[in-house]
């Protein structure tokens, strides 16, 4: 009689196990977090570069206004162009960071 009880118990367990449903979910949250951290670091670097370029341009303008001739590594128009590119890049990165923050997996 013990074998019959064990068989019934095993069949009941098998029936319960058959009802279990698993769903696989890719673990990409850590990849997103790393991407966001990398983009934030890039935004910080670009912000620092932009600030340094602005300070250099302001210093060159002050010196040229006072009549002192300077050797600036890049003409003011190139600095302004680089400034605009940096601003565009930062805006694109900020939009990307915002879009990544909206994704929930």
N, CA, C and O atoms as a GROMACS GRO file, in nm:
protein
  420
    1UNK      N    1   0.081  -0.119   0.000
    1UNK     CA    2   0.000   0.000   0.000
    1UNK      C    3   0.085   0.125   0.000
    1UNK      O    4   0.042   0.229  -0.051
    2UNK      N    5   0.202   0.120   0.053
    2UNK     CA    6   0.293   0.233   0.060
    2UNK      C    7   0.335   0.278  -0.079
    2UNK      O    8   0.350   0.398  -0.104
    3UNK      N    9   0.354   0.185  -0.170
    3UNK     CA   10   0.394   0.219  -0.307
    3UNK      C   11   0.282   0.294  -0.378
    3UNK      O   12   0.308   0.386  -0.455
    4UNK      N   13   0.159   0.256  -0.352
    4UNK     CA   14   0.046   0.323  -0.415
    4UNK      C   15   0.036   0.467  -0.365
    4UNK      O   16   0.011   0.558  -0.444
    5UNK      N   17   0.056   0.488  -0.236
    5UNK     CA   18   0.053   0.624  -0.180
    5UNK      C   19   0.164   0.710  -0.240
    5UNK      O   20   0.143   0.827  -0.273
    6UNK      N   21   0.282   0.652  -0.253
    6UNK     CA   22   0.396   0.725  -0.309
    6UNK      C   23   0.370   0.760  -0.456
    6UNK      O   24   0.405   0.869  -0.502
    7UNK      N   25   0.310   0.666  -0.530
    7UNK     CA   26   0.278   0.691  -0.669
    7UNK      C   27   0.176   0.803  -0.683
    7UNK      O   28   0.190   0.890  -0.769
    8UNK      N   29   0.073   0.802  -0.600
    8UNK     CA   30  -0.029   0.906  -0.603
    8UNK      C   31   0.033   1.042  -0.567
    8UNK      O   32   0.004   1.143  -0.631
    9UNK      N   33   0.117   1.042  -0.465
    9UNK     CA   34   0.184   1.166  -0.425
    9UNK      C   35   0.272   1.220  -0.538
    9UNK      O   36   0.274   1.340  -0.563
   10UNK      N   37   0.344   1.132  -0.606
   10UNK     CA   38   0.430   1.173  -0.717
   10UNK      C   39   0.347   1.229  -0.830
   10UNK      O   40   0.384   1.330  -0.890
   11UNK      N   41   0.233   1.163  -0.862
   11UNK     CA   42   0.147   1.211  -0.968
   11UNK      C   43   0.084   1.346  -0.934
   11UNK      O   44   0.068   1.432  -1.021
   12UNK      N   45   0.050   1.366  -0.808
   12UNK     CA   46  -0.004   1.495  -0.767
   12UNK      C   47   0.102   1.605  -0.779
   12UNK      O   48   0.074   1.716  -0.825
   13UNK      N   49   0.223   1.573  -0.739
   13UNK     CA   50   0.332   1.669  -0.753
   13UNK      C   51   0.356   1.700  -0.901
   13UNK      O   52   0.376   1.816  -0.937
   14UNK      N   53   0.354   1.599  -0.985
   14UNK     CA   54   0.376   1.620  -1.128
   14UNK      C   55   0.266   1.709  -1.186
   14UNK      O   56   0.293   1.792  -1.272
   15UNK      N   57   0.145   1.692  -1.140
   15UNK     CA   58   0.035   1.774  -1.190
   15UNK      C   59   0.053   1.919  -1.146
   15UNK      O   60   0.028   2.011  -1.224
   16UNK      N   61   0.097   1.941  -1.021
   16UNK     CA   62   0.123   2.078  -0.975
   16UNK      C   63   0.241   2.139  -1.050
   16UNK      O   64   0.237   2.256  -1.086
   17UNK      N   65   0.345   2.060  -1.072
   17UNK     CA   66   0.463   2.109  -1.142
   17UNK      C   67   0.430   2.144  -1.287
   17UNK      O   68   0.490   2.236  -1.344
   18UNK      N   69   0.337   2.073  -1.346
   18UNK     CA   70   0.297   2.098  -1.484
   18UNK      C   71   0.230   2.235  -1.498
   18UNK      O   72   0.236   2.296  -1.605
   19UNK      N   73   0.166   2.283  -1.392
   19UNK     CA   74   0.097   2.411  -1.396
   19UNK      C   75   0.192   2.530  -1.380
   19UNK      O   76   0.153   2.644  -1.407
   20UNK      N   77   0.313   2.506  -1.335
   20UNK     CA   78   0.410   2.615  -1.315
   20UNK      C   79   0.453   2.670  -1.449
   20UNK      O   80   0.489   2.594  -1.540
   21UNK      N   81   0.450   2.802  -1.461
   21UNK     CA   82   0.492   2.867  -1.585
   21UNK      C   83   0.605   2.963  -1.554
   21UNK      O   84   0.592   3.050  -1.467
   22UNK      N   85   0.714   2.949  -1.624
   22UNK     CA   86   0.829   3.037  -1.610
   22UNK      C   87   0.840   3.125  -1.734
   22UNK      O   88   0.807   3.082  -1.844
   23UNK      N   89   0.884   3.244  -1.713
   23UNK     CA   90   0.908   3.331  -1.828
   23UNK      C   91   1.049   3.388  -1.816
   23UNK      O   92   1.087   3.443  -1.712
   24UNK      N   93   1.125   3.375  -1.923
   24UNK     CA   94   1.262   3.424  -1.924
   24UNK      C   95   1.263   3.574  -1.952
   24UNK      O   96   1.191   3.622  -2.039
   25UNK      N   97   1.345   3.646  -1.877
   25UNK     CA   98   1.359   3.790  -1.895
   25UNK      C   99   1.508   3.818  -1.909
   25UNK      O  100   1.587   3.783  -1.821
   26UNK      N  101   1.547   3.882  -2.019
   26UNK     CA  102   1.690   3.911  -2.036
   26UNK      C  103   1.737   4.010  -1.930
   26UNK      O  104   1.665   4.104  -1.895
   27UNK      N  105   1.855   3.989  -1.883
   27UNK     CA  106   1.913   4.073  -1.779
   27UNK      C  107   1.993   4.185  -1.846
   27UNK      O  108   2.116   4.179  -1.851
   28UNK      N  109   1.923   4.287  -1.895
   28UNK     CA  110   1.993   4.396  -1.961
   28UNK      C  111   1.988   4.524  -1.879
   28UNK      O  112   2.037   4.628  -1.924
   29UNK      N  113   1.932   4.518  -1.762
   29UNK     CA  114   1.926   4.636  -1.676
   29UNK      C  115   2.066   4.682  -1.640
   29UNK      O  116   2.092   4.803  -1.636
   30UNK      N  117   2.156   4.589  -1.613
   30UNK     CA  118   2.292   4.626  -1.578
   30UNK      C  119   2.363   4.690  -1.697
   30UNK      O  120   2.447   4.778  -1.679
   31UNK      N  121   2.331   4.645  -1.819
   31UNK     CA  122   2.390   4.704  -1.939
   31UNK      C  123   2.340   4.846  -1.955
   31UNK      O  124   2.417   4.936  -1.989
   32UNK      N  125   2.211   4.867  -1.931
   32UNK     CA  126   2.155   5.002  -1.940
   32UNK      C  127   2.218   5.093  -1.836
   32UNK      O  128   2.252   5.208  -1.865
   33UNK      N  129   2.235   5.043  -1.714
   33UNK     CA  130   2.294   5.124  -1.609
   33UNK      C  131   2.437   5.164  -1.647
   33UNK      O  132   2.478   5.278  -1.624
   34UNK      N  133   2.511   5.070  -1.705
   34UNK     CA  134   2.648   5.101  -1.748
   34UNK      C  135   2.647   5.203  -1.861
   34UNK      O  136   2.730   5.293  -1.864
   35UNK      N  137   2.553   5.190  -1.953
   35UNK     CA  138   2.543   5.285  -2.064
   35UNK      C  139   2.508   5.424  -2.012
   35UNK      O  140   2.565   5.524  -2.055
   36UNK      N  141   2.414   5.430  -1.920
   36UNK     CA  142   2.375   5.559  -1.862
   36UNK      C  143   2.493   5.622  -1.789
   36UNK      O  144   2.518   5.742  -1.802
   37UNK      N  145   2.565   5.542  -1.712
   37UNK     CA  146   2.682   5.594  -1.639
   37UNK      C  147   2.788   5.644  -1.737
   37UNK      O  148   2.850   5.749  -1.714
   38UNK      N  149   2.810   5.571  -1.844
   38UNK     CA  150   2.908   5.612  -1.944
   38UNK      C  151   2.866   5.742  -2.012
   38UNK      O  152   2.948   5.831  -2.034
   39UNK      N  153   2.738   5.754  -2.044
   39UNK     CA  154   2.688   5.876  -2.107
   39UNK      C  155   2.695   5.995  -2.012
   39UNK      O  156   2.726   6.107  -2.054
   40UNK      N  157   2.665   5.972  -1.885
   40UNK     CA  158   2.676   6.081  -1.788
   40UNK      C  159   2.821   6.128  -1.777
   40UNK      O  160   2.847   6.248  -1.767
   41UNK      N  161   2.915   6.035  -1.778
   41UNK     CA  162   3.057   6.072  -1.772
   41UNK      C  163   3.096   6.151  -1.897
   41UNK      O  164   3.173   6.246  -1.888
   42UNK      N  165   3.044   6.111  -2.011
   42UNK     CA  166   3.073   6.183  -2.135
   42UNK      C  167   3.014   6.324  -2.132
   42UNK      O  168   3.077   6.418  -2.178
   43UNK      N  169   2.894   6.338  -2.078
   43UNK     CA  170   2.832   6.471  -2.065
   43UNK      C  171   2.918   6.558  -1.972
   43UNK      O  172   2.940   6.676  -2.002
   44UNK      N  173   2.966   6.502  -1.863
   44UNK     CA  174   3.051   6.577  -1.770
   44UNK      C  175   3.180   6.622  -1.838
   44UNK      O  176   3.222   6.736  -1.823
   45UNK      N  177   3.243   6.531  -1.914
   45UNK     CA  178   3.366   6.564  -1.986
   45UNK      C  179   3.341   6.675  -2.087
   45UNK      O  180   3.419   6.769  -2.097
   46UNK      N  181   3.233   6.663  -2.163
   46UNK     CA  182   3.201   6.765  -2.262
   46UNK      C  183   3.170   6.899  -2.197
   46UNK      O  184   3.207   7.004  -2.250
   47UNK      N  185   3.104   6.897  -2.083
   47UNK     CA  186   3.075   7.020  -2.011
   47UNK      C  187   3.204   7.088  -1.967
   47UNK      O  188   3.218   7.210  -1.979
   48UNK      N  189   3.298   7.009  -1.916
   48UNK     CA  190   3.426   7.065  -1.873
   48UNK      C  191   3.505   7.120  -1.992
   48UNK      O  192   3.565   7.227  -1.982
   49UNK      N  193   3.504   7.048  -2.103
   49UNK     CA  194   3.574   7.096  -2.223
   49UNK      C  195   3.511   7.225  -2.274
   49UNK      O  196   3.581   7.318  -2.314
   50UNK      N  197   3.380   7.231  -2.271
   50UNK     CA  198   3.310   7.350  -2.317
   50UNK      C  199   3.343   7.469  -2.228
   50UNK      O  200   3.367   7.579  -2.278
   51UNK      N  201   3.344   7.448  -2.099
   51UNK     CA  202   3.376   7.556  -2.006
   51UNK      C  203   3.520   7.605  -2.027
   51UNK      O  204   3.546   7.725  -2.022
   52UNK      N  205   3.613   7.512  -2.049
   52UNK     CA  206   3.752   7.551  -2.074
   52UNK      C  207   3.763   7.631  -2.204
   52UNK      O  208   3.838   7.728  -2.209
   53UNK      N  209   3.691   7.591  -2.308
   53UNK     CA  210   3.694   7.663  -2.435
   53UNK      C  211   3.634   7.802  -2.419
   53UNK      O  212   3.684   7.899  -2.476
   54UNK      N  213   3.528   7.813  -2.342
   54UNK     CA  214   3.467   7.944  -2.318
   54UNK      C  215   3.562   8.037  -2.244
   54UNK      O  216   3.574   8.155  -2.278
   55UNK      N  217   3.629   7.984  -2.142
   55UNK     CA  218   3.724   8.065  -2.066
   55UNK      C  219   3.839   8.111  -2.155
   55UNK      O  220   3.883   8.226  -2.146
   56UNK      N  221   3.887   8.023  -2.240
   56UNK     CA  222   3.995   8.058  -2.331
   56UNK      C  223   3.951   8.167  -2.428
   56UNK      O  224   4.026   8.261  -2.454
   57UNK      N  225   3.832   8.155  -2.480
   57UNK     CA  226   3.780   8.256  -2.573
   57UNK      C  227   3.762   8.389  -2.503
   57UNK      O  228   3.793   8.494  -2.560
   58UNK      N  229   3.711   8.388  -2.380
   58UNK     CA  230   3.693   8.512  -2.306
   58UNK      C  231   3.827   8.578  -2.275
   58UNK      O  232   3.841   8.700  -2.285
   59UNK      N  233   3.925   8.497  -2.238
   59UNK     CA  234   4.058   8.552  -2.209
   59UNK      C  235   4.118   8.614  -2.334
   59UNK      O  236   4.178   8.721  -2.328
   60UNK      N  237   4.103   8.547  -2.448
   60UNK     CA  238   4.157   8.599  -2.573
   60UNK      C  239   4.088   8.730  -2.610
   60UNK      O  240   4.153   8.823  -2.659
   61UNK      N  241   3.957   8.739  -2.589
   61UNK     CA  242   3.884   8.863  -2.619
   61UNK      C  243   3.930   8.976  -2.529
   61UNK      O  244   3.947   9.089  -2.576
   62UNK      N  245   3.950   8.948  -2.400
   62UNK     CA  246   3.995   9.052  -2.307
   62UNK      C  247   4.134   9.103  -2.344
   62UNK      O  248   4.161   9.223  -2.340
   63UNK      N  249   4.222   9.010  -2.380
   63UNK     CA  250   4.358   9.049  -2.416
   63UNK      C  251   4.360   9.128  -2.546
   63UNK      O  252   4.433   9.226  -2.558
   64UNK      N  253   4.279   9.087  -2.643
   64UNK     CA  254   4.278   9.160  -2.769
   64UNK      C  255   4.212   9.297  -2.751
   64UNK      O  256   4.248   9.392  -2.820
   65UNK      N  257   4.117   9.308  -2.659
   65UNK     CA  258   4.053   9.437  -2.632
   65UNK      C  259   4.150   9.532  -2.564
   65UNK      O  260   4.140   9.654  -2.581
   66UNK      N  261   4.244   9.477  -2.488
   66UNK     CA  262   4.341   9.563  -2.421
   66UNK      C  263   4.461   9.593  -2.510
   66UNK      O  264   4.553   9.664  -2.468
   67UNK      N  265   4.463   9.540  -2.631
   67UNK     CA  266   4.568   9.572  -2.725
   67UNK      C  267   4.685   9.475  -2.722
   67UNK      O  268   4.784   9.495  -2.792
   68UNK      N  269   4.676   9.372  -2.643
   68UNK     CA  270   4.785   9.274  -2.634
   68UNK      C  271   4.759   9.166  -2.738
   68UNK      O  272   4.650   9.110  -2.746
   69UNK      N  273   4.860   9.140  -2.818
   69UNK     CA  274   4.846   9.037  -2.921
   69UNK      C  275   4.868   8.901  -2.857
   69UNK      O  276   4.964   8.881  -2.782
   70UNK      N  277   4.780   8.808  -2.887
   70UNK     CA  278   4.790   8.674  -2.828
   70UNK      C  279   4.797   8.569  -2.936
   70UNK      O  280   4.757   8.590  -3.051
   71UNK      N  281   4.848   8.457  -2.896
   71UNK     CA  282   4.849   8.340  -2.985
   71UNK      C  283   4.750   8.240  -2.927
   71UNK      O  284   4.782   8.162  -2.837
   72UNK      N  285   4.634   8.244  -2.981
   72UNK     CA  286   4.529   8.153  -2.936
   72UNK      C  287   4.536   8.029  -3.024
   72UNK      O  288   4.549   8.041  -3.146
   73UNK      N  289   4.528   7.909  -2.966
   73UNK     CA  290   4.542   7.788  -3.045
   73UNK      C  291   4.442   7.775  -3.160
   73UNK      O  292   4.473   7.713  -3.262
   74UNK      N  293   4.325   7.832  -3.145
   74UNK     CA  294   4.224   7.824  -3.251
   74UNK      C  295   4.158   7.961  -3.264
   74UNK      O  296   4.135   8.028  -3.164
   75UNK      N  297   4.126   8.002  -3.386
   75UNK     CA  298   4.055   8.129  -3.401
   75UNK      C  299   3.921   8.127  -3.330
   75UNK      O  300   3.866   8.020  -3.302
   76UNK      N  301   3.870   8.245  -3.301
   76UNK     CA  302   3.745   8.256  -3.226
   76UNK      C  303   3.630   8.187  -3.298
   76UNK      O  304   3.542   8.129  -3.234
   77UNK      N  305   3.630   8.193  -3.431
   77UNK     CA  306   3.520   8.129  -3.504
   77UNK      C  307   3.524   7.978  -3.487
   77UNK      O  308   3.419   7.913  -3.476
   78UNK      N  309   3.644   7.921  -3.484
   78UNK     CA  310   3.654   7.776  -3.462
   78UNK      C  311   3.612   7.741  -3.320
   78UNK      O  312   3.550   7.637  -3.298
   79UNK      N  313   3.647   7.827  -3.224
   79UNK     CA  314   3.605   7.802  -3.087
   79UNK      C  315   3.452   7.808  -3.076
   79UNK      O  316   3.391   7.726  -3.008
   80UNK      N  317   3.393   7.905  -3.144
   80UNK     CA  318   3.247   7.915  -3.141
   80UNK      C  319   3.183   7.793  -3.208
   80UNK      O  320   3.082   7.742  -3.161
   81UNK      N  321   3.244   7.746  -3.318
   81UNK     CA  322   3.191   7.627  -3.386
   81UNK      C  323   3.203   7.505  -3.295
   81UNK      O  324   3.111   7.424  -3.286
   82UNK      N  325   3.318   7.493  -3.228
   82UNK     CA  326   3.337   7.381  -3.135
   82UNK      C  327   3.240   7.392  -3.019
   82UNK      O  328   3.188   7.292  -2.970
   83UNK      N  329   3.214   7.515  -2.976
   83UNK     CA  330   3.118   7.539  -2.869
   83UNK      C  331   2.979   7.492  -2.911
   83UNK      O  332   2.909   7.426  -2.834
   84UNK      N  333   2.940   7.527  -3.034
   84UNK     CA  334   2.809   7.484  -3.084
   84UNK      C  335   2.800   7.333  -3.098
   84UNK      O  336   2.696   7.274  -3.067
   85UNK      N  337   2.907   7.270  -3.145
   85UNK     CA  338   2.909   7.124  -3.158
   85UNK      C  339   2.895   7.059  -3.020
   85UNK      O  340   2.821   6.963  -3.002
   86UNK      N  341   2.970   7.114  -2.923
   86UNK     CA  342   2.962   7.059  -2.788
   86UNK      C  343   2.823   7.073  -2.730
   86UNK      O  344   2.772   6.982  -2.665
   87UNK      N  345   2.761   7.188  -2.754
   87UNK     CA  346   2.625   7.208  -2.704
   87UNK      C  347   2.529   7.109  -2.769
   87UNK      O  348   2.443   7.052  -2.702
   88UNK      N  349   2.544   7.089  -2.900
   88UNK     CA  350   2.458   6.994  -2.970
   88UNK      C  351   2.478   6.852  -2.917
   88UNK      O  352   2.382   6.779  -2.897
   89UNK      N  353   2.605   6.815  -2.895
   89UNK     CA  354   2.634   6.680  -2.843
   89UNK      C  355   2.574   6.663  -2.704
   89UNK      O  356   2.514   6.560  -2.674
   90UNK      N  357   2.591   6.764  -2.620
   90UNK     CA  358   2.537   6.754  -2.485
   90UNK      C  359   2.386   6.741  -2.488
   90UNK      O  360   2.329   6.662  -2.412
   91UNK      N  361   2.321   6.818  -2.573
   91UNK     CA  362   2.174   6.809  -2.583
   91UNK      C  363   2.132   6.671  -2.630
   91UNK      O  364   2.035   6.615  -2.578
   92UNK      N  365   2.204   6.615  -2.728
   92UNK     CA  366   2.170   6.481  -2.778
   92UNK      C  367   2.192   6.376  -2.669
   92UNK      O  368   2.110   6.286  -2.652
   93UNK      N  369   2.301   6.390  -2.594
   93UNK     CA  370   2.327   6.295  -2.486
   93UNK      C  371   2.223   6.307  -2.375
   93UNK      O  372   2.179   6.206  -2.319
   94UNK      N  373   2.183   6.428  -2.343
   94UNK     CA  374   2.080   6.446  -2.241
   94UNK      C  375   1.947   6.386  -2.285
   94UNK      O  376   1.876   6.325  -2.205
   95UNK      N  377   1.913   6.403  -2.414
   95UNK     CA  378   1.790   6.340  -2.465
   95UNK      C  379   1.800   6.189  -2.456
   95UNK      O  380   1.704   6.122  -2.419
   96UNK      N  381   1.917   6.134  -2.490
   96UNK     CA  382   1.937   5.990  -2.484
   96UNK      C  383   1.928   5.940  -2.341
   96UNK      O  384   1.866   5.836  -2.316
   97UNK      N  385   1.989   6.012  -2.247
   97UNK     CA  386   1.980   5.974  -2.106
   97UNK      C  387   1.835   5.976  -2.059
   97UNK      O  388   1.792   5.888  -1.985
   98UNK      N  389   1.761   6.078  -2.101
   98UNK     CA  390   1.621   6.087  -2.061
   98UNK      C  391   1.543   5.970  -2.118
   98UNK      O  392   1.463   5.908  -2.047
   99UNK      N  393   1.566   5.938  -2.244
   99UNK     CA  394   1.495   5.825  -2.307
   99UNK      C  395   1.532   5.694  -2.240
   99UNK      O  396   1.445   5.609  -2.221
  100UNK      N  397   1.659   5.676  -2.203
  100UNK     CA  398   1.700   5.554  -2.134
  100UNK      C  399   1.637   5.545  -1.996
  100UNK      O  400   1.604   5.436  -1.949
  101UNK      N  401   1.620   5.659  -1.931
  101UNK     CA  402   1.559   5.656  -1.798
  101UNK      C  403   1.412   5.619  -1.805
  101UNK      O  404   1.354   5.574  -1.706
  102UNK      N  405   1.349   5.636  -1.922
  102UNK     CA  406   1.207   5.601  -1.936
  102UNK      C  407   1.187   5.452  -1.964
  102UNK      O  408   1.076   5.401  -1.948
  103UNK      N  409   1.293   5.383  -2.006
  103UNK     CA  410   1.281   5.241  -2.041
  103UNK      C  411   1.284   5.159  -1.912
  103UNK      O  412   1.376   5.170  -1.831
  104UNK      N  413   1.184   5.078  -1.895
  104UNK     CA  414   1.176   4.986  -1.780
  104UNK      C  415   1.160   4.845  -1.834
  104UNK      O  416   1.066   4.816  -1.909
  105UNK      N  417   1.250   4.760  -1.795
  105UNK     CA  418   1.242   4.622  -1.846
  105UNK      C  419   1.211   4.530  -1.730
  105UNK      O  420   1.200   4.409  -1.749
   0.00000   0.00000   0.00000
